[in-house]
Every structure is written in structure tokens, then in C-alpha cells.
Amino acid sequence: MAADPFALFDEWFAQARASESGLPEAMSVATADATGQPSSRMVLLKGHGPDGFVFFTNVESDKGEQLAQNPKAALLFHWKSLGRQVRIEGAVEPVTEAEADAYFSSRLRDSQLGAWASDQSRPMDRRETFQQRFEEAEQRFEGQDVPRPEYWSGYRVIPHRIEFWTERPYRLHERRLFKRDDDSWTEGLLYP
């Protein structure tokens, strides 16, 4: 048994990067609005460590609005090639402006322009409108760095619960649960 869920996550994530044919950093993010209506979608993990798990998005998107109403989330990684899953639940906080700026500046230019062109999660009359807005952003920022839009930032999920699931034959799966208890973690097993 490991005492540090972050060290175990690092180990599993490194193995997923070596074996997974898709995007090992792809994770499902589940949120709920103020009424408790759940919603989930796939995003990419962009940072992790003992302070939490980070992803970036338009804060005016559905997930951004839900996190403003109910700052809690659940994450799910599924690495089929390894027969493993990691489930994470916790409180959510915004990343700092400096973190958002640093990550935005590391993105490909077209991804930066796409952030300016998209009203993420809002109705769109037709695809050509989005393409036109992208071209307008290209012209607007031609010959200069693309600044981060004020509505584009990131979130950090600060876990209070991390479960490591390993597939075993005959559905005799292994489930290891880490729960935060103030500043320390306790570990136990769950029936599959």
C-alpha cells in the first residue's frame, strides 16, 4: 500500500503515457449546477501535483457557470490499455492569473485564436459564423502575440478523495481509496 496518492498517480500516469494510444491526459470532468443537475465532458489535464489537478477552459462555458454555482467536481481517467481508472473528487478553485497567462501563451496560435472566436457552449447559427470569427481574430492579432481573453482561464480540483481501480479477471477488480483527513491521507480498499 502506498501512503501518497499523488506519487501513485504519477506512476500510473507515466505508465499510461507509455502505453495509451490516445491521449492519456484526457479526463472526464463532472460538474453540477446549483440545482444538482450533473453534466460531464472530456477535457485535458494540464497540470497535477499535491496542490491539485488543473484544466483550462472558457469560464463562461457551461462548466464554468456550473463551477461558479457549485465549486466541486469529479474527474475520471480511463486507461484501457492498462485496465485502470482513477476517480478524483474535490473542491475547485480558479488558477492564478499568472498560471492562466503562462498556459495560454504556450498554446498553439490557432488554439489561442479559437479561444477568441468561440462563445463556448452558446448556440451557433451555422459553422461559417465560427470560421468567420476565427478569420477576424487572425486579422485582429496579425503580427502580434495573442493575449489571453479575460473569459479564458483554468481550474484546480483539490481532491479530498482519490480512487485507483485496477481491472482483474472475473470482475474481482481492485479498488484502492485514498481519503484526505485534514493534511494527511488515509488509504483503504473497497469491494468491487
Protein Blocks (a to p, Z undefined) as FASTA:
>chain_A
ZZblklmmmmmmmmmmmmmmblfkbccdddddfkopacddddddfbdcjkbccddddfkb
mklmmmmmmgcdddddddfknopacddddddddddfklmmmmmmmpcfklmmmmmmpcgh
iacfbfklmmmmmmmmmmmmgoiacdddfkbccdddddfbdcdddddehhiaccddddde
hjaccdddddZZ
